[in-house]
Amino acid sequence: MQSMVEWTLLFWTSLAVIVPVIITLWCSAQRSKRKTHMKDFFRKSKHGWHYTDLFNKPTYCCVCSQHILQGAFCDCCGVCADELCLRRADRSLSCKEIVAPSGRDGAMEHRWVRGNVPLASYCAVCKQQCGTQPKLCDFRCVWCQTTVHDDCMDSLADADVCDLGEFHSLIIPPHYLYRVNKLRRRHPDEYSKLGSSCGSGWTPVLVLANTRSGNNMGEALLGEFRTLLNPVQVFDLSELTPSKALQLCTLLPPGSVRVLVCGGDGTVGWVLDAIDTMKLKGQDQFIPRVTILPLGTGNDLSNTLGWGAGYAGEIPVEQVLRNVLDAEVVKMDRWKVQVASKGLYFRKPKVLSMNNYFSVGPDALMALNFHTHREKTPSFFSSRIINKAVYFLYGTKDCLVQECKDLDKRIELELDGERVVLPSLEGIIVCNIGYWGGGCRLWEGMGDEPCPPTRLDDGLLEVVGVFGSFHCAQIQVKLANPVRLGQAHTVRLVLKSSKMPMQVDGEPWAQGPCTITITHKTQALMLYHSAEQTDDDDDESSASETESPTPHDSPRPPGPASARA
């Protein structure tokens, strides 16, 4: 009898353990099967569908009008549907048309979507808030973002004419691309004529986003930009290279295009290299102006150009586009870094492009260690705060180990052909821009020594030395000055022995004995945002207002001194 009880207890205990496991595995398999099926369906659809397990605001199905907690939404037109109504929504509700003929009298018509209007939106007729009723109600135009109450629709003036709204000068209208496809002769003059029909001051913007940069905000930003612009203007760089995305510039009026790069400094460099490729193809007249929405970890180039040290959604995307409209065009030097390894005379030298800085020593070692571990576990490095914390840990480790000591005995430095006698250093940094190391003004240091500001287009590089990781940390908190070694148009470094960590714009590697030559490559057209200042700029701006700038000095971002040290 006791044995029977034990066996019964064992049976039910096993059942209690095995059944939940089986159910969990079955649910997981079904979920995986459903995701695969959904992914295949989304790929074939004309909508930009995205599935979510929980909507972040009260949402109603555009087909059955029922309140839904989970389902799919189109990030281009804003249509929402639950899983049961998804196929019907895909068939019956059209999305934004990226290419379409214009309406009557050459005007563009509204494209209305009912329900799920943005929060705090107001009716264009009665000026009262829309979307306040707990049901599928009110309309929104997917192009001009105008919202109207159901009852006010008949009273809307020019109900059939859409002017593309606030950002009409940034949007590529569907009728423009339709007319381009009808052209018999593809010539820049023809594009300019077509562009004049889009209004004066038309400067279309292309959005290129790296969804893997920094805090992984790229995917959400892509959806927001597709909502406000023509989806054909928005590119995911994980699916399409910058070279292919920028070919759209060749179908637009020459000199009119602006490119918004959403990513870190590495992504910006990738895009600028693609622009250099356009120049090699003879497409100079189509070269766009480049601006930045900083999503990376360091974002020093973005900081230099006035776009801030990092974007985390603190301002809406609409304000980002307004800032792009108000930005000024500046030129920025780009440099060629040629690395010729010692003893490999028959192999072509390694050639890199530099926008920000080149360095050898402790900061390059930190970047190399960070890069190595990020390649092994990329999911861990998904936050800007975590990334900076890891940099701090590697910097602390190097303070104790000092792997780069006696650099002055292993390397020779020449500035414009003149040999520079080095003190006892651990690192050398060659800067093109004002910021370094995630927001530090390296050349200025503590700011206790007079340093006239440099320019991004002066053809000069600032060369400084550091005594180690602890010295780098002191410079970043303005407790020490760097060792200013000078400025030059050409920088040459000779690594005589052993391997040393090096980096160009945050891309590190370990390099053996070699000769490194940095020379001017070209200039890029960038957009500078002067409306916002960092805390460090406030004191300088008040002082600079007392000086009368020469035409050569304006406009330009603040930076280190341009006089030869």
Phi, psi and omega in degrees: 000315179296322179295322179296319179296319180296317179294322178296316179297319179296320180298310182291327176295315178297319179298321181293334179273316187286317184301311177300324179295316179296316180298318179297316179295321180295316179297320179296319179294318179295320179295317179295320179295319180293320179296319178296317179296316180296318182298319179293320179293317180297324182294326182275345185282154175278344176278159174263067186291143171222134181265141177224143177279344179202118176289146184272006176206163178304123187228144182233142180293132181284354179258303184262355177066011180275152176291134182231145176261327178226159182157204182239151176223149177264122182279001176266310184250347177088005178293136179239147180204147174281174188296326182289329183264002189298313182295322178294320178296321181294326181279318191266337183250114182281154179264183174301133176267117184283336177227121182199149176289157178285163182277205180297142179059024178075005182273157178262139182267154174296151172237099188272142171235131184270134173086167177054042179290156181300150177297146179060034174262151187235147182293135180289345182262300185265354178065015176267159185293140179261163175069024183272344181273142182282062178197174176286110185209161175069164186236153174223135174277129185287348180260307183265355178065017175293137177243142184218139173295154175305314184287340184266354186301319181291339182267359183289123177289141182051050185297338183262355185250123178251127181260011179071000171076204187300325187256033180300331181281352179252344185270139172271108183294148178301326182289336177295311180294327178297317180290325177298318179295336181272352182294136174276330182239113179275101182218145181306326179296324179293321178295322179295321178295317178294323180295330179295335178285348179269003178104157178288147180074022179285114180231081184300146181246137172255135181252120178242113186243136174260107185289352182258002183283142168047247188265021173057041177270354188303318184294318178295321179294323178303316179296318180293321179289325177295329178292319185273332185246183171285127182306336180292344180273351189248126186234138174263114185288352174279348180247336184218135181285156178302324181301319180285321180296321184286353177293341175296333178301329183284357176253008182242160180306134182303137176076008184257344192273140171242141180244124176259113181264116178262102182169192179270186181298328178296321178294320178298316178299323178299315180293318180295327175295322178294325177292322175299324177296323176299321179297320179294333179276001181080024181256034184304322185291343180262007184299127181273166172268137188250133174232168191229137165246103193287116177243358184278197182267310183274306177056040181290323178294318177300318179298318181296324182271008175083014181263004175096169184271353180169140180255128179228027179084014183290336174236147181293160180299327178301320179290327176300316180293324177296320179296323178296321179297324186270354187289154180256149180274128174229158177263145179229131177293142171238147189236152177256125178253115182250122183247111180252109182290141182291132177090342180259068188286337183265001178259140180297139178297150175285128183241126180234156174260141181234130174250322188259290184197158170243143178211153172227130182131209190296320181291326175292325178295318177298316180296322180293315178297317179298313182298318181298314181287329178291326178294328181283316182229075184296330182294333181289330185261059183252006181230139179298324181293316179298317180301315180291326177295320178294319175302318181298318180296317179292325176295320178296319179298318182291332176300328182272322186273321181054061183290340186253019182292160182061035178297324183297339179271346184252354186221148174243142182236132175234132175245115183052042176083356180260128180291135179250126177283122185266139170284185181286095185246163171246345183206151175232134182234129178248114188251142172252337184241172185285331185254152180208149173067035176079034173119010181261136175272093191296312185295324181285326181063236182283344181079014181268359178242138182296126180222105175297141185291150176267178177240157176287343185242024184273357179071019181242146174248140175264130183242123181229162176238154177230151183272352179155184181297322180294323177295320177300317180296320178297320179296320183294330178258015175061042175250001180203161176256150173285168173274103182283113184267341177137185177230152184199160174275333179225133180239134179230128178236138178240112175272113190275328184207158175064169178269144178225145175287138178225160175209151171231115179053042176084359177260103188264162172199163176262127188237133175276189181309132186194174172240126182247126179237126180247118181229161181292136183253301183194186175235143178249148177268113182245163177252129183251128181257113186257359186287326182251145179233151172278168181300326182291336183280337189301314182294321183290323182294324179292327179284323183287340180294337180281345180261147178265111183289144175278163178302332181289338186265356183223145352273152173196153178289151176295149181194189181286178187290149180255354177283148181293129182284000000 
